[in-house]
Amino acid sequence: MIRTTKKTLLSIAAMIFLVSTVLMACAKQEASPSASNGTADNAAVAAEKAITLSWPRDIGTMNPHTYNPSQLFAQSMIYEPLVSYKAGGKLEPMLAESWTISEDGKEYTFKLRQNVKFSDGTSFNAAIVKKNFDSVMKNSNLHSWLGVINVLDKTEAIDEYTFKMTLKQAYYPAIQDLAVVRPVRFLGEAGFPDDGDTSKGIKKPVGTGPWLLAEYKKDEYAVFTRNPNYWGESPKIDKITVKIIPDPETRVLAFEKGELDLIYGEGVISMDAFQQLRESGKYTTQLSEPVATRSLLLNTTNDKLSDLRVRLALQSGFNKQAMVEGITLGLEEKADTILSKNFPYTDIDVQPVAYNTDQAAAYLDEAGWKLPAGKAVREKDGQALELELIFDKTDPIQKAMAETMQAEWSAIGVKLNITGLELTTQIERRKAGNYDLDFWSNYGAPYDPHSFINVVAEKGWGVAEANAGLPMKQELDQQIHEVLSSTDETKRQQLYSSILLTLQEQSAIVPISYIKKTVVFQNKVTDFAFPANRDENPFEGINISQ
Amino acid sequence: MISYIGKRLLAIVPIILFAILITFVLIHVSPVDPAEAYLTAAHIHPTEELLAEKRHEFGLDQPLLVQYWHTVVKMAQLDFGLSFMTNEPVWEDVVSKMPATVQLAVSSILFGMLVSIPLGFLSAIYKNSVIDYFSRGLSYFGASIPQFWLGYLLMFFFAVKLDLLPVEGKGSWDNLVLPTLTLSLALIAIYTRLLRASVLEQLQESYVIYAKTRGIKQRIIMLKHVLKIAISPVITGLGMNFGKLLTGTIIVEQVFSWPGFGRYFVDAIFNRDIPVIQCYVFLAACLFIICNLIVDLIQLYMDPRISLKGRTDQ
């Protein structure tokens, strides 16, 4: 046996004590909210209908009037809008039972639902609606992206359940804008800070929605339970636990182990993993309707791309179908139109540009870009047909698509240089018009189609800048301003058709594929339906078979 | 001794100032405007007005020297500003996340030591035996396998297939097992080989031969004399690795959804959360210096032949 001195023993004891203290201090033991870890405490718990899902990021501060880090799906569980966006762009009453719009399209009067209570039991009324709007308008510059905020002149609480909104000018998508998740949903009185300015934080998340935040540990989990004061039909499940799992592969393994019941969202797991789970036959998988279009922006202010024939050549010069199938494994759908037809005003007849490399070559020949003998790249007036496509280097789909287009276009004599950038730099270059081609996608419901046409007309987002070289740009802008302020439904449809047809024919925004949301769930989950609003949660009506 | 520690602590100042300078320069030569990064991270459309407002708020409209001085003064007060992502004070975020990282680092080091000390020692004594081959194999495996991959493998076998442990999270002690194994395997690989080589070297020393001739038992020579000296390079490595673990458990934290500092930093990089990046560099510099100092002090305590000025020929 080792003969240890007193000193050594003391040192060892001190070391062990130190290490144990550190470990004990660090390891605050908390019961995991996981379904698998929570071995049924009693019969009541066992009968509880609960689901566990994962989300890549912490749900955030649940402030209804600010953006990051609050997660949209979670905000939509707690807070409700005046108007709800449903499939096909239908706007339905939510906290407002009905509304009237003045003939000049400037005054919106809402009759509020009377039996609504916040989760703390306080009443929902016109005064709290106005208080929320006042807080938002105090920082209106933060919300300038939302059209209704830019045109909002004043708000009034006419009586306890009547709220009036007056606009500076007619703006038809005002109602649609009120369906978005933030910043126009309603916080209860108890959540407001003392100075009433929610931009700096809220006291607690108090909403009128079907869920309330019952338990929360930052970066670990959030537990939502039913709001006992909910005015509408109560959710069928009692509890939703959201585990924060940043890594997509870990999410899949946790799901396979049964620690998760549901993986939902856009790009939350890799397409390979989704396919693998789908093909295993052990789980249920679903794809949503298109939520947005993945497109290419062609910078028409560039001399080469200002020629419609060159743009058409590029669009017909790559096999969209094969590319989408190969890269997204069919989880995205080939897109022929800039906006998918499940948005309002977008169901119009357009002639898709077909994949035809002979036609592409003919367009380029016609535009004067000839292929000199022995060379691989077309030239005109001694200049080579060389273009740069910028992409987000952290996005594997953009990268793979860029490489495919590089190969495809080299076959028609176009040299494509591809440049991977950080997202912030990509956006900066897009806004500055400092690129030839770039990836872009529209905003989805409930923002489109009005947000889409707005950025085609308004500078500052990069799309109007890219389209600036179109010969009919002024006329297009005029039509866009007209449609946004029009109070006539028929005229709006005509204008939208004309705008979308022009954009489609001009090939400056080339649709590639329709992005879809994915969901994979354990077979015990039933009645799952994707929300019509891209940012909302899918828990309305969801149930589990015990 | 106290003046030695005082001098070493004072030496931290220029190193930290240099680290701050490097971060400061890198941020200023980067093509990304911090004001724009803030607004992008906050999902706010960066209009020219807002950009100007934020640049003013961050002091980016001031001369570079003034900006650097302000950065240094604020950092000295542990004021790193608000995180672009969470909108919370960075230092508060870090303090709340550090315990999870420390827990993982300490458990990995402890487990690493627990395995590698006996294994390294035995593989030196029983050179070319089964245990030596095993330790070589383990070291080879531990040093070559990427940690994130090892994490997935462990998760797949122990959590999904065998259903023994949870996949992710930080709910109970069970959750600590797989990330600890993942992190400690690389440490085991290094320390086992280090200790084996060191013990073999000591066995050639004359004091061992002399002790044998004095009739001292082999076991006593090994445990009381050889191990005490041979462990010295392992302790040096340990100090470096502790700093590395505290600042670099990034991938493992990400894989196991461990809510520590590493994961916070990964998010910061992706979102250009500059205040967090600055805080990370500052902390990393401090941690490495302090770990080095502690290692030096332990060495000093364990081996009296090392003087405060360096090794002497006593």
HADDOCK unambig.tbl for C-alpha pairs under 7 A between the chains (distance, minus, plus):
assign (segid A and resid 2 and name CA) (segid B and resid 220 and name CA) 6.51 0.50 0.50
assign (segid A and resid 23 and name CA) (segid B and resid 103 and name CA) 5.84 0.50 0.50
assign (segid A and resid 26 and name CA) (segid B and resid 99 and name CA) 4.97 0.50 0.50
assign (segid A and resid 26 and name CA) (segid B and resid 100 and name CA) 6.21 0.50 0.50
assign (segid A and resid 26 and name CA) (segid B and resid 103 and name CA) 5.58 0.50 0.50
assign (segid A and resid 27 and name CA) (segid B and resid 103 and name CA) 6.88 0.50 0.50
assign (segid A and resid 29 and name CA) (segid B and resid 171 and name CA) 6.69 0.50 0.50
assign (segid A and resid 29 and name CA) (segid B and resid 172 and name CA) 5.92 0.50 0.50
assign (segid A and resid 30 and name CA) (segid B and resid 171 and name CA) 5.56 0.50 0.50
assign (segid A and resid 30 and name CA) (segid B and resid 172 and name CA) 6.64 0.50 0.50
assign (segid A and resid 31 and name CA) (segid B and resid 171 and name CA) 5.77 0.50 0.50
assign (segid A and resid 31 and name CA) (segid B and resid 172 and name CA) 6.98 0.50 0.50
assign (segid A and resid 32 and name CA) (segid B and resid 171 and name CA) 4.50 0.50 0.50
assign (segid A and resid 67 and name CA) (segid B and resid 42 and name CA) 5.95 0.50 0.50
assign (segid A and resid 67 and name CA) (segid B and resid 43 and name CA) 6.01 0.50 0.50
assign (segid A and resid 68 and name CA) (segid B and resid 41 and name CA) 6.94 0.50 0.50
assign (segid A and resid 68 and name CA) (segid B and resid 42 and name CA) 4.66 0.50 0.50
assign (segid A and resid 68 and name CA) (segid B and resid 43 and name CA) 6.09 0.50 0.50
assign (segid A and resid 68 and name CA) (segid B and resid 85 and name CA) 6.42 0.50 0.50
assign (segid A and resid 69 and name CA) (segid B and resid 85 and name CA) 5.91 0.50 0.50
assign (segid A and resid 69 and name CA) (segid B and resid 86 and name CA) 5.44 0.50 0.50
assign (segid A and resid 142 and name CA) (segid B and resid 44 and name CA) 6.26 0.50 0.50
assign (segid A and resid 145 and name CA) (segid B and resid 45 and name CA) 6.24 0.50 0.50
assign (segid A and resid 219 and name CA) (segid B and resid 259 and name CA) 5.89 0.50 0.50
assign (segid A and resid 220 and name CA) (segid B and resid 169 and name CA) 6.82 0.50 0.50
assign (segid A and resid 220 and name CA) (segid B and resid 259 and name CA) 6.52 0.50 0.50
assign (segid A and resid 245 and name CA) (segid B and resid 257 and name CA) 5.27 0.50 0.50
assign (segid A and resid 246 and name CA) (segid B and resid 254 and name CA) 6.32 0.50 0.50
assign (segid A and resid 246 and name CA) (segid B and resid 257 and name CA) 6.29 0.50 0.50
assign (segid A and resid 247 and name CA) (segid B and resid 254 and name CA) 6.09 0.50 0.50
assign (segid A and resid 247 and name CA) (segid B and resid 255 and name CA) 5.69 0.50 0.50
assign (segid A and resid 250 and name CA) (segid B and resid 255 and name CA) 6.20 0.50 0.50
assign (segid A and resid 253 and name CA) (segid B and resid 156 and name CA) 6.94 0.50 0.50
assign (segid A and resid 253 and name CA) (segid B and resid 160 and name CA) 6.78 0.50 0.50
assign (segid A and resid 254 and name CA) (segid B and resid 167 and name CA) 5.65 0.50 0.50
assign (segid A and resid 256 and name CA) (segid B and resid 160 and name CA) 6.84 0.50 0.50
assign (segid A and resid 257 and name CA) (segid B and resid 160 and name CA) 4.87 0.50 0.50
assign (segid A and resid 424 and name CA) (segid B and resid 32 and name CA) 6.71 0.50 0.50
assign (segid A and resid 424 and name CA) (segid B and resid 37 and name CA) 6.61 0.50 0.50
assign (segid A and resid 425 and name CA) (segid B and resid 32 and name CA) 6.28 0.50 0.50
